[in-house]
């Protein structure tokens, strides 16, 4: 395993000290009685000068306190990283007086008492580096990466000065003010950017407007899913009427082109830099003058998922995935290769994302007239969960296997746990739907993952005679548009039963007042995308997202895991969602559908099957939050066996 510059220097100095000690030992043996008091372990005696061009660890006898210095076998290292667009911080490995003296000499110095770190203006970066340089090799500060300095110094076009008149008038006149801002951003970035607005804010409009501005660079290639091909075709016909229909070519099979399209239509699904689709798109993007990526959730759970998208936009910025991963994913080498499942320097990553790559707005920021979305968690009645004592024991064993499994085995453990939990929850889910329909008269969506859960939900709706639509992975694209239209405009159609992976994006179902989740998904981005099928532009009234959870199942572990992942995305500025403020309710088997759990309930007043909040807290503090996040790339492949 390769050593860092600091580690090499530390080992070199340690070796020199050992040689010196051995030499001194031989001399003492050769001349018995010779005093060695003048041979300090700090090296030869030399006075420190005031201009910092001195050996930082040398001691002048009887003049400077010993604790001011560090033995020569040590190297004080440190890392620099951005904390904002105009400030950076230094994180030294240990306290060092000469380094502090330099910090105090920098005009923009600031000591943060909370982080206990010094930070400075980026305008003083060169001065700090030049003052620390003479202290090498005993003090070594890792500089800001070249690509960070390049982004900081980049003089991009001011978006406010962009003239939108070249955009076709039909489309230009339909843009909302915040959409115009997004278009100007994309043009100021020379047509290579990501529009990362929240779901339901019209990213399609903005992408087509940027494409229209650069029409002189056409032909235009739009990579999407089979289910979204017709949507894009109709939008081009509607918003860019100057483009003849005969000039819009739709590739329907793999024989039409060598490009293997990804199964999802948003760029965040290009998270694996080794995937066949990613390799094909990177090859094309390198040859294109412009590249516009669209995603409501650029990273579903971790910083590593951003790399491929950033490389599509700026192919030469990062030298390699390893360089990116070591900087922003706390990358470390293991016996199985590089582990990039962590997070590091998130404040800096947020700066370079916003300054160079993407623009992101949330619905709360730009749609002031859009009513609020609320979240609720329903604790399903334990008496309705269908499991024998043997099955309950089996679930407990699966939970233990999941918690104790190694990283490479965790996906298989979760897969079994997830599948078995689905079967256990079915009776309670169906009972809840029957209870709901007694008092709820609006339209609603029900998301689930496993086929048996979706079949059970459909059977329940058939039994009560409710008119509904169902969209799963096998639903033909041409049929989807008709089903969506039926749900949106037919008063008799009250429910949409949807696959959480096949229908979480690309659909507008704003007629729904309620979004139910019969099952969870371990990617919070998938869940928030699904919520946004209803909570988006065109929605009148609030929307409630309601999660059906069952104690003793995989839900106990996935719920805190989701919050952990959202926290990472929040730190990078890619999400402002949180499940922490979700209202906790419980299902009643005989009386009311739900009731609020009293916040004043005594901790000892435990009701079996309902105290899921306490269980989640115990899981959260038992160490799961410190484990590596699930590897979604491998996990998604495993779950594909159950996909619809």
GITA-V386354 format. One record per run of one state. SS is the DSSP state (@ for helix, = for strand, . for the rest). FROM is the first residue (numbers start at 0). LEN is the number of residues. Records with the same first field share a line. If there is no record, write none. Layout:
BEGIN
SS->FROM-LEN / FROM-LEN
END
This chain:
BEGIN
.->0-4 / 30-35 / 68-7 / 84-2 / 92-4 / 105-4 / 112-4 / 133-5 / 142-3 / 153-5 / 161-7 / 172-4 / 188-3 / 195-7 / 213-1 / 217-8 / 239-5 / 247-6 / 256-10 / 269-6 / 285-5 / 294-8 / 313-7 / 328-3 / 334-2 / 339-6 / 359-3 / 366-6 / 379-2 / 384-4 / 404-2 / 439-4 / 448-2 / 464-2 / 471-5 / 489-3 / 499-14 / 517-6 / 531-11 / 549-5 / 572-10 / 587-6 / 596-15 / 621-2 / 626-5 / 642-2
@->4-26 / 65-3 / 96-9 / 121-12 / 145-8 / 158-3 / 168-4 / 176-12 / 202-11 / 214-3 / 225-14 / 244-3 / 253-3 / 266-3 / 275-10 / 302-11 / 320-8 / 345-12 / 362-4 / 381-3 / 388-16 / 406-33 / 450-14 / 476-13 / 523-8 / 554-18 / 611-10 / 623-3 / 631-11
=->75-9 / 86-6 / 109-3 / 116-5 / 138-4 / 191-4 / 290-4 / 331-3 / 336-3 / 357-2 / 372-7 / 443-5 / 466-5 / 492-7 / 513-4 / 542-7 / 582-5 / 593-3
END
